[in-house]
Amino acid sequence: MLKTRYTLLYIALMTLVVVASNFLVQFPVNAEVAGIKLADILTWGAFSYPVAFLITDLTNRQFGPQVARKVVFAGFVVGIGLSFFTSVPRIAIASGSAYLAGQLLDIAVFNRLRRQTWWRAPLVGSLVGSALDTAIFFSFAFAAFFVFLGPNDPFALEQAPVLGAMAAQAPRWISWAISDFSVKMLMGLVMLLPYGALMNVLRPMQPARAS
């Protein structure tokens, strides 16, 4: 009974994060750092989305990978539904694929490292998961190669200074991906604070299995 209540709570929290991130991605970060106009390359969704990795890791720690996957799949259903409702199919496919691949990789890495130093499993898991998530989303959504998923976005493919400030030029989506992953790395470190605070409260309730 306790396991069911906690699982439903994790699913509710994951759903909240997915919904919030889909909403916040509409709002650019209106600030400037080192001459870089963040509004051109970054949205607030990049700050809220990494909380999903915290929820996955806490679920994995407490109940193991099987339950963590259930929470992830629940978030996937909500996320893919929202994406198809609010955006074009190509973005929806990119979003759903990136979320599912990134979260499942996080679960696998966390489970392999869970018996090492307390911070290693959540940090490494979230970073490698975020890297895969970012690579899949921005490639599927904007790279010219994946035009079979939907029409290319001419603005995303335009050449522009990297991060809007460097001499080197690249398609705009490259800068978007770099800034997105940079925030995810930062948030991966920040998420160690709540993870560390909760790890002694949310103790494992069953032996973890790799299945």
TAGIRA-V271133 format. One record per residue. N is the residue number from 1. PHI is phi in radians with two decimals (999 if undefined). D_CENTER is the distance of its C-alpha to the mean C-alpha in Angstrom with 2 decimals. Layout:
n:N phi:PHI d_center:D_CENTER
n:N phi:PHI d_center:D_CENTER
//
This chain:
n:1 phi:999 d_center:29.72
n:2 phi:-1.11 d_center:27.73
n:3 phi:-1.08 d_center:25.11
n:4 phi:-1.11 d_center:24.91
n:5 phi:-1.09 d_center:24.62
n:6 phi:-1.14 d_center:21.80
n:7 phi:-1.09 d_center:19.93
n:8 phi:-1.11 d_center:20.49
n:9 phi:-1.13 d_center:19.34
n:10 phi:-1.10 d_center:15.99
n:11 phi:-1.11 d_center:15.67
n:12 phi:-1.10 d_center:16.75
n:13 phi:-1.17 d_center:14.29
n:14 phi:-1.11 d_center:11.30
n:15 phi:-1.05 d_center:13.08
n:16 phi:-1.07 d_center:13.60
n:17 phi:-1.13 d_center:10.05
n:18 phi:-1.11 d_center:9.33
n:19 phi:-1.12 d_center:12.71
n:20 phi:-1.09 d_center:12.44
n:21 phi:-1.17 d_center:9.45
n:22 phi:-1.12 d_center:11.47
n:23 phi:-1.38 d_center:14.41
n:24 phi:-1.24 d_center:13.42
n:25 phi:-1.15 d_center:12.28
n:26 phi:-1.38 d_center:16.06
n:27 phi:-1.97 d_center:17.08
n:28 phi:-1.24 d_center:17.37
n:29 phi:-1.49 d_center:17.73
n:30 phi:-1.48 d_center:21.52
n:31 phi:-2.67 d_center:22.28
n:32 phi:-2.31 d_center:23.65
n:33 phi:-2.26 d_center:23.06
n:34 phi:0.90 d_center:25.51
n:35 phi:1.41 d_center:26.59
n:36 phi:-1.68 d_center:23.15
n:37 phi:-1.43 d_center:22.70
n:38 phi:-1.14 d_center:19.12
n:39 phi:-1.07 d_center:19.73
n:40 phi:-1.44 d_center:20.07
n:41 phi:-2.33 d_center:16.76
n:42 phi:-2.57 d_center:14.25
n:43 phi:-2.10 d_center:13.40
n:44 phi:-1.21 d_center:12.72
n:45 phi:-1.07 d_center:9.59
n:46 phi:-1.15 d_center:7.95
n:47 phi:-1.52 d_center:9.43
n:48 phi:-1.49 d_center:8.70
n:49 phi:-1.05 d_center:5.06
n:50 phi:-1.05 d_center:4.97
n:51 phi:-1.08 d_center:7.84
n:52 phi:-1.04 d_center:6.44
n:53 phi:-1.19 d_center:6.72
n:54 phi:-1.09 d_center:10.05
n:55 phi:-1.10 d_center:11.18
n:56 phi:-1.07 d_center:10.70
n:57 phi:-1.19 d_center:12.53
n:58 phi:-1.16 d_center:15.19
n:59 phi:-1.10 d_center:15.85
n:60 phi:-1.09 d_center:16.22
n:61 phi:-1.09 d_center:18.47
n:62 phi:-1.40 d_center:20.59
n:63 phi:-2.15 d_center:21.01
n:64 phi:1.66 d_center:19.83
n:65 phi:-1.17 d_center:17.65
n:66 phi:-1.11 d_center:19.40
n:67 phi:-1.19 d_center:18.59
n:68 phi:-1.04 d_center:14.94
n:69 phi:-1.14 d_center:14.78
n:70 phi:-1.08 d_center:16.61
n:71 phi:-1.12 d_center:14.15
n:72 phi:-1.09 d_center:11.26
n:73 phi:-1.14 d_center:13.79
n:74 phi:-1.11 d_center:14.79
n:75 phi:-1.12 d_center:11.43
n:76 phi:-1.11 d_center:11.56
n:77 phi:-1.05 d_center:15.07
n:78 phi:-1.14 d_center:14.41
n:79 phi:-1.10 d_center:11.58
n:80 phi:-1.21 d_center:13.72
n:81 phi:-1.14 d_center:16.72
n:82 phi:-1.10 d_center:15.61
n:83 phi:-1.11 d_center:14.55
n:84 phi:-1.19 d_center:17.95
n:85 phi:-1.39 d_center:19.71
n:86 phi:-1.88 d_center:18.45
n:87 phi:-2.47 d_center:17.93
n:88 phi:-1.30 d_center:19.60
n:89 phi:-0.95 d_center:19.16
n:90 phi:-1.10 d_center:17.76
n:91 phi:-1.16 d_center:14.75
n:92 phi:-1.10 d_center:14.39
n:93 phi:-1.10 d_center:14.69
n:94 phi:-1.09 d_center:12.18
n:95 phi:-1.13 d_center:9.52
n:96 phi:-1.13 d_center:10.60
n:97 phi:-1.12 d_center:11.04
n:98 phi:-1.14 d_center:7.76
n:99 phi:-1.05 d_center:6.06
n:100 phi:-1.13 d_center:9.21
n:101 phi:-1.13 d_center:9.71
n:102 phi:-1.12 d_center:6.71
n:103 phi:-1.21 d_center:7.35
n:104 phi:-1.18 d_center:11.00
n:105 phi:-1.16 d_center:11.19
n:106 phi:-1.00 d_center:9.97
n:107 phi:-1.06 d_center:12.70
n:108 phi:-1.12 d_center:15.21
n:109 phi:-1.18 d_center:14.92
n:110 phi:-1.00 d_center:15.04
n:111 phi:-1.12 d_center:18.00
n:112 phi:-1.26 d_center:19.78
n:113 phi:-1.79 d_center:19.61
n:114 phi:-1.08 d_center:20.05
n:115 phi:-1.64 d_center:23.74
n:116 phi:-1.59 d_center:23.44
n:117 phi:-0.83 d_center:23.17
n:118 phi:-0.92 d_center:21.16
n:119 phi:-1.51 d_center:18.46
n:120 phi:-1.19 d_center:18.00
n:121 phi:-1.08 d_center:16.18
n:122 phi:-1.17 d_center:13.34
n:123 phi:-1.26 d_center:13.13
n:124 phi:-1.14 d_center:13.54
n:125 phi:-1.04 d_center:11.35
n:126 phi:-1.21 d_center:8.24
n:127 phi:-1.22 d_center:9.45
n:128 phi:-1.23 d_center:10.35
n:129 phi:-1.13 d_center:7.35
n:130 phi:-1.15 d_center:5.39
n:131 phi:-1.08 d_center:8.73
n:132 phi:-1.16 d_center:9.01
n:133 phi:-0.98 d_center:5.97
n:134 phi:-1.12 d_center:7.51
n:135 phi:-1.07 d_center:10.88
n:136 phi:-1.20 d_center:10.87
n:137 phi:-1.06 d_center:9.74
n:138 phi:-1.23 d_center:12.13
n:139 phi:-1.20 d_center:14.73
n:140 phi:-1.07 d_center:14.99
n:141 phi:-1.35 d_center:14.99
n:142 phi:-2.27 d_center:17.38
n:143 phi:-1.09 d_center:19.06
n:144 phi:-1.05 d_center:22.69
n:145 phi:-1.03 d_center:22.78
n:146 phi:-1.66 d_center:20.70
n:147 phi:-1.07 d_center:23.17
n:148 phi:-1.15 d_center:24.05
n:149 phi:-1.45 d_center:20.92
n:150 phi:2.76 d_center:22.39
n:151 phi:-1.03 d_center:24.19
n:152 phi:-1.24 d_center:23.08
n:153 phi:-1.66 d_center:22.31
n:154 phi:-0.98 d_center:25.21
n:155 phi:-1.12 d_center:23.78
n:156 phi:-1.15 d_center:20.58
n:157 phi:-1.57 d_center:22.97
n:158 phi:-1.10 d_center:25.44
n:159 phi:-1.27 d_center:26.16
n:160 phi:-2.69 d_center:25.52
n:161 phi:-0.98 d_center:25.53
n:162 phi:-1.04 d_center:22.35
n:163 phi:1.06 d_center:20.50
n:164 phi:1.28 d_center:23.57
n:165 phi:-2.46 d_center:25.67
n:166 phi:-1.65 d_center:26.35
n:167 phi:-1.25 d_center:29.29
n:168 phi:-1.15 d_center:27.39
n:169 phi:-2.05 d_center:26.24
n:170 phi:-2.79 d_center:23.57
n:171 phi:-0.95 d_center:22.12
n:172 phi:-0.97 d_center:20.27
n:173 phi:-1.15 d_center:16.97
n:174 phi:-1.13 d_center:17.08
n:175 phi:-1.12 d_center:17.20
n:176 phi:-1.08 d_center:14.33
n:177 phi:-1.17 d_center:12.17
n:178 phi:-1.09 d_center:13.79
n:179 phi:-1.17 d_center:13.32
n:180 phi:-1.08 d_center:9.61
n:181 phi:-1.20 d_center:9.19
n:182 phi:-1.06 d_center:12.00
n:183 phi:-1.16 d_center:10.49
n:184 phi:-1.09 d_center:7.46
n:185 phi:-1.12 d_center:10.49
n:186 phi:-1.07 d_center:12.47
n:187 phi:-1.19 d_center:10.30
n:188 phi:-1.05 d_center:10.07
n:189 phi:-1.23 d_center:13.83
n:190 phi:-1.08 d_center:14.20
n:191 phi:-1.17 d_center:12.55
n:192 phi:-1.15 d_center:15.37
n:193 phi:-1.14 d_center:17.79
n:194 phi:-1.16 d_center:17.04
n:195 phi:-1.10 d_center:16.43
n:196 phi:-1.09 d_center:19.79
n:197 phi:-1.23 d_center:21.46
n:198 phi:-1.70 d_center:20.59
n:199 phi:-1.13 d_center:21.04
n:200 phi:-1.47 d_center:24.81
n:201 phi:-1.57 d_center:24.68
n:202 phi:-1.69 d_center:22.39
n:203 phi:-1.35 d_center:24.31
n:204 phi:-1.01 d_center:24.00
n:205 phi:-1.79 d_center:26.13
n:206 phi:-2.80 d_center:26.70
n:207 phi:-1.05 d_center:26.70
n:208 phi:-1.30 d_center:23.42
n:209 phi:-2.11 d_center:23.81
n:210 phi:-1.43 d_center:22.15
n:211 phi:-1.24 d_center:22.61
//
